[in-house]
Amino acid sequence: MVVGAATAWFRLGHRGLWLDEAYSLGAIHQLRDTLPGTSYTMAAYYLLLRPWMAVSESIWWMRSLSVIAAVAAVAVTVAVARRLAGAREAALAGVLMALSPLWFAQAREARSYAFVMLLVALSWLAVDHGLADGRGRARRWWWAHTAIAVALPLFHGLAVLQLVPQLGAVLVGRVDRATALRALRGVGLAVALTAWLARTASDDVGNWVDPLSLDQVWFVTGRLTSGWDGVAAVLVGVVLVGVVVAVVSSRRAVAPLARARALVPVLWGVGPLVLIALLSVVRPSLVPRYVVGSVAGLALLMAAALARTVGARPRWSAARVVGAAAVVVALAAGQVALHDRPLDGWTVAARRVAAGLRPGDTILLSREYTTRPPFEAAWRDVDPAAPPQLLPSDRPLGPVRRFEPDETPGTVRWNEARRAGRIWLVADAHRLELDRLPHLVVDGVAGRPATHREVARWRAPRSAIVVVLLEPVA
C-alpha cells in the first residue's frame, strides 16, 4: 500500500486532464443530463465524484479519489492472496500489483477503473469466504458478493467479464446446490443489468475501438506488463509459468477447496482476457483499461511463478529472491518511464495561447465535442493577458461541460472564422481536425479568396495537440 500510494500520488496533478477525464469533470456539472446521455456508463462513479469535488475541482484532488480506490484494491488483493497462498506470497503479489503499469495508469486517472479493481478484488474475497466459511457466515458473504456484482456494471459495463470466471472456481470447488445458486445469483444479476445497459446504450458508446488484431493484443499486453517489448516478453513468460504452477497445484490438491483456490489466479488474471478477446470478435472491445480488473490476478500468477517454481529447497532460495527482485526492478523501471513524460498537449496548448493572446484575438477549437472539454479544463490554470473570445461566440470559455446542448454546426463556425481577425486554432492531429483548415484559408468550391494565412504552428512533444496561429490576409 505504501509503494502504491507513493508512486501514484507523486506529481499527481502535474499533467492536465485528457479527454475522458475532462468528460468526468463535465459530468459532475451536468449530472442529470449525463447519466441518461451516456446510457449510465460509470453512473456510480459520477455519483461518488460529485460530492468529492465539492471540496475542490483541482486536478490533484479529482484524481485522488481514484488513488484511494486503487490502493484499497491492493490491500484487498493481499487479503485474498493470504487466504490462497500465504503471507509471503501475498506480500509479493501486492508489491507487483502496485508496480503494474496499468494499475499505475488507472490509479492516477479520474475515471472509474480504480473502483473496478477494488470491487473485483472484493468480489473474489467474497467468493473465497463463501466457499470456505461456515454456512451462516458464507451466506452473508454471498449476499455481499451479489451487492458487489450488481454495482460493478454501474462503474463499467464490461466489468461483468470479471465475474463470469468466478463460476469456474465454484464449479471446481464442488459446492452444494444452494451455494452454487448463491454464486449464480450475483453473476446472473450483473449479466442481466449489463445487457439492459447495452440495450439502452447509444450507438456511439465504445464504437471507436480498433478491431481485434495481433497488434492490438500485443499493445494490451504491453500495458499490462511493460512498455518495452523485451521486458514485456519476459514478464509474459513469468505469467505463463505461473499459469502452469497454478494448474499443477490444482491437479495435485486433494480437497475441492484447495483445487479451487489454486486456480483462482488463472481465473482472475487470464479468464477475463480470454472473454474480452472473444467478445472483440463480434464487437471490438479489447482496450487496456477495460481489462484493468485482471491486474491483480496477473500479479498473483507472477508471485506464484517466483515463489513456487524452484521448490522449497534452501539452495534455491537465493534464486527466488533474485528472480523476484528482477521482476520488481523491471516493473519499477516502467513506472519511472511513465512518470518521466513531458507536459500533456492540452496544458501546453493553453499556455501557448494564453502567452500570445492579444486584444481582439479569437480562439477556434476545431471540434467542440472532442477539443473543447480538455482545452477548457487546461484553461482554468492559465492567466491570459487579454480576455479570450471564442468562435463561435455563443458561449465563452467557462465551466467544463459533458455535453454542448446546442453545438454550432461546423459550417457556421468556419464561416464565422473567415470574418475574424487573428485566430488561435487548437486541434488534435490524430482526429484529422486540421482537415478544415484549407476551407478557412481557401474555399475552392465557392471560389472565394483566402481570408487568413498561417504564421506559426506549435505541437507539444509526444502529443497530437497542435496550435496554429492565423492572421488575416488583408
Residue, then its C-alpha position, 0 to 999 in steps of 0.5 A: m500500500v505504501v509503494g502504491a500510494a507513493t508512486a501514484w500520488f507523486r506529481l499527481g496533478h502535474r499533467g492536465l486532464w485528457l479527454d475522458e477525464a475532462y468528460s468526468l469533470g463535465a459530468i459532475h456539472q451536468l449530472r442529470d443530463t449525463l447519466p441518461g446521455t451516456s446510457y449510465t456508463m460509470a453512473a456510480y462513479y459520477l455519483l461518488l465524484r460529485p460530492w468529492m469535488a465539492v471540496s475542490e475541482s483541482i486536478w490533484w484532488m479529482r484524481s485522488l479519489s481514484v488513488i484511494a480506490a486503487v490502493a484499497a484494491v491492493a490491500v484487498t488483493v493481499a487479503v485474498a492472496r493470504r487466504l490462497a497462498g500465504a503471507r509471503e506470497a501475498a506480500l509479493a503479489g501486492v508489491l507487483m500489483a502496485l508496480s503494474p503499469l496499468w494499475f499505475a495508469q488507472a490509479r492516477e486517472a479520474r475515471s472509474y477503473a480504480f473502483v473496478m479493481l477494488l470491487v473485483a478484488l472484493s468480489w473474489l474475497a467474497v467468493d473465497h469466504g463463501l466457499a470456505d466459511g461456515r454456512g451462516r457466515a458464507r451466506r452473508w458473504w454471498w449476499a455481499h458478493t451479489a451487492i458487489a456484482v450488481a454495482l460493478p456494471l454501474f462503474h463499467g459495463l464490461a466489468v461483468l467479464q470479471l465475474v463470469p470466471q468466478l463460476g469456474a472456481v465454484l464449479v471446481g470447488r464442488v459446492d452444494r446446490a444452494t451455494a452454487l445458486r448463491a454464486l449464480r445469483g450475483v453473476g446472473l444479476a450483473v449479466a442481466l443489468t449489463a445487457w439492459l445497459a447495452r440495450t439502452a446504450s447509444d450507438d456511439v458508446g465504445n464504437w471507436v475501438d480498433p478491431l481485434s488484431l495481433d497488434q492490438v493484443w500485443f499493445v494490451t499486453g504491453r500495458l499490462t506488463s511493460g512498455w518495452d517489448g523485451v521486458a514485456a516478453v519476459l514478464v509474459g513468460v513469468v505469467l505463463v509459468g505461473v499459469v502452469v504452477a497454478v494448474v499443477s497445484s490444482r491437479r495435485a490438491v486433494a480437497p475441492l477447496a484447495r483445487a479451487r483456490a489454486l486456480v483462482p489466479v488463472l481465473w482472475g488474471v487470464g479468464p477475463l482476457v480470454l472473454i474480452a478477446l472473444l467478445s472483440v470478435v463480434r464487437p471490438s472491445l479489447v482496450p487496456r483499461y477495460v481489462v484493468g480488473s485482471v491486474a491483480g490476478l496477473a500479479l498473483l500468477m507472477a508471485a506464484a511463478l517466483a515463489r513456487t517454481v524452484g521448490a522449497r529447497p534452501r539452495w534455491s532460495a537465493a534464486r527466488v529472491v533474485g528472480a523476484a527482485a528482477v521482476v520488481v526492478a523491471l516493473a519499477a523501471g516502467q513506472v519511472a518511464l511513465h512518470d518521466r513524460p513531458l507536459d500533456g498537449w492540452t496544458v501546453a496548448a493553453r499556455r501557448v495561447a494564453a502567452g500570445l493572446r492579444p486584444g481582439d484575438t479569437i480562439l477556434l477549437s476545431r471540434e467542440y465535442t472532442t477539443r473543447p472539454p480538455f482545452e477548457a479544463a487546461w484553461r482554468d490554470v492559465d492567466p491570459a493577458a487579454p480576455p479570450q473570445l471564442l468562435p463561435s461566440d455563443r458561449p465563452l470559455g467557462p465551466v467544463r461541460r459533458f455535453e454542448p446542448d446546442e453545438t454550432p454546426g461546423t459550417v457556421r463556425w468556419n464561416e464565422a472564422r473567415r470574418a475574424g481577425r487573428i485566430w488561435l486554432v487548437a486541434d488534435a492531429h490524430r482526429l484529422e481536425l486540421d482537415r478544415l483548415p484549407h476551407l478557412v484559408v481557401d474555399g475552392v468550391a465557392g471560389r472565394p479568396a483566402t481570408h487568413r494565412e498561417v504564421a506559426r504552428w506549435r505541437a507539444p512533444r509526444s502529443a497530437i495537440v497542435v496550435v496554429l496561429l492565423e492572421p488575416v490576409a488583408 
